[in-house]
Each structure stands twice: as structure tokens, then as C-alpha cells.
Amino acid sequence: MGKGAGRKKKKESKPWCWYCGPEREFEDETILIQHQKNKHFQCLTCHKKLNTATALKTHCLYVHKEEITRVPNARAGRDEFGFDVVGMDGIPDEDDLDPNKRSKTTPSA
């Protein structure tokens, strides 16, 4: 047997869009960030692409005098402005699918 024969490769998780859901995966984080700018952080009035959802909200308020209350094209429950998720950064712990990052808690009896 050769080196490593019989060992299973650890499957690396692909970056995914928190606003769309974990089924929307991307090859790398750069492509994920492009997706977020195009689909979630783009002004619906002038089509300017911003870097974060908060920047989009601020842009709409100051440039267009419009207040937006939801992140565009986001899943219900993930369309609020309480989180600044960019790429894989800022994902709330309870939504992080990486088992290595999750805190291990034991259920109380």
C-alpha cells in the first residue's frame, strides 16, 4: 500500500452565502463576496455596489433619502441589518456550519 492509502480525505467546506443559505456555495470567498455585492449590497435605485449591508443602508438614506429596512434578496430571518456579514466573516455562531468553529455544548439534563 502506498502512503495514505485507506485514509479518507477531510472534506473542506466551501464558502456559502449567509444571506441566501448554506445551499448557495461558492468555489472561493472572492466569488462569494462578488455575489454578495451584486445580489445583496447593490442599491436598487442607482445600482451602486457597496461593500456591506450597513453601507448600503447608509447610502440609501443619505444619497436617495430612502430608508431601507431589509437586505435585498435575502432569506427571511437573515434580511435584517443587525449583522454585518461579508464573505464568511461575521456569520453568527449559531449559523456557522464549520464544526471546528462551533462551541461544543452539552445539553443539560
C-alpha positions in Angstrom: 0.0 0.0 0.0 1.2 3.5 -0.8 1.4 6.4 1.5 -2.0 7.5 2.8 -3.8 4.5 1.3 -7.1 3.8 3.0 -7.3 7.3 4.6 -10.2 9.4 3.8 -9.6 13.0 2.8 -11.2 15.6 5.1 -13.8 17.3 3.0 -13.2 21.1 3.2 -16.4 23.1 3.4 -16.9 25.7 0.6 -17.8 29.3 1.4 -21.5 29.9 1.3 -23.8 32.9 1.4 -25.3 33.6 4.8 -28.0 35.8 3.2 -29.1 33.1 0.7 -28.5 30.0 2.9 -25.9 27.2 3.1 -27.1 25.6 -0.1 -25.6 28.5 -2.1 -21.9 27.6 -2.1 -19.0 29.2 -4.0 -15.6 28.0 -5.1 -13.8 30.6 -3.0 -14.5 33.6 -0.8 -13.7 36.1 -3.5 -16.5 34.9 -5.7 -18.8 34.8 -2.6 -18.0 38.5 -1.9 -18.8 39.4 -5.6 -22.1 37.6 -5.3 -23.0 39.5 -2.1 -22.1 42.8 -3.7 -24.2 42.0 -6.8 -27.2 40.5 -5.1 -27.4 41.8 -1.5 -25.3 45.0 -1.3 -26.4 46.7 -4.5 -28.6 49.9 -4.4 -31.9 49.2 -6.0 -32.2 52.9 -7.1 -28.9 53.7 -8.7 -27.3 50.1 -8.9 -24.2 51.2 -7.0 -22.5 48.2 -5.4 -21.5 48.7 -1.8 -19.2 46.6 0.4 -21.6 45.8 3.3 -25.3 45.8 4.1 -24.8 48.6 6.5 -23.0 50.7 3.8 -26.0 50.0 1.5 -28.4 51.2 4.2 -26.4 54.4 4.9 -26.0 55.1 1.1 -29.8 54.8 0.5 -30.5 57.1 3.5 -28.0 59.9 2.6 -28.0 59.8 -1.2 -31.6 58.9 -2.0 -33.3 60.0 1.3 -34.8 56.5 1.4 -34.8 54.2 4.4 -34.5 50.6 3.6 -35.4 48.1 6.3 -34.3 44.8 4.8 -31.2 43.5 3.0 -32.3 42.9 -0.7 -32.8 39.4 -1.9 -32.0 37.8 1.5 -33.8 34.9 3.1 -36.4 35.7 5.7 -34.8 36.0 9.1 -31.4 36.9 7.5 -32.7 40.1 5.9 -32.2 42.4 8.9 -29.4 44.9 9.4 -28.3 43.7 12.8 -25.3 41.7 11.3 -22.5 42.8 9.1 -21.7 39.6 7.2 -19.1 40.0 4.4 -18.0 36.8 2.8 -17.7 34.3 5.6 -16.8 36.9 8.2 -19.4 38.0 10.7 -21.7 34.9 10.5 -23.4 34.5 13.8 -22.1 31.4 15.8 -25.4 29.6 15.7 -25.4 29.7 11.9 -21.8 28.8 11.4 -21.7 25.4 9.7 -18.0 24.7 10.3 -17.9 22.1 13.1 -14.4 23.2 14.0 -15.6 26.7 14.9 -18.8 25.7 16.8 -18.6 25.7 20.5 -19.2 22.3 22.0 -22.0 22.4 24.5 -23.6 19.6 26.2 -27.4 19.5 26.7 -28.4 19.9 30.3 -30.4 17.1 31.8 
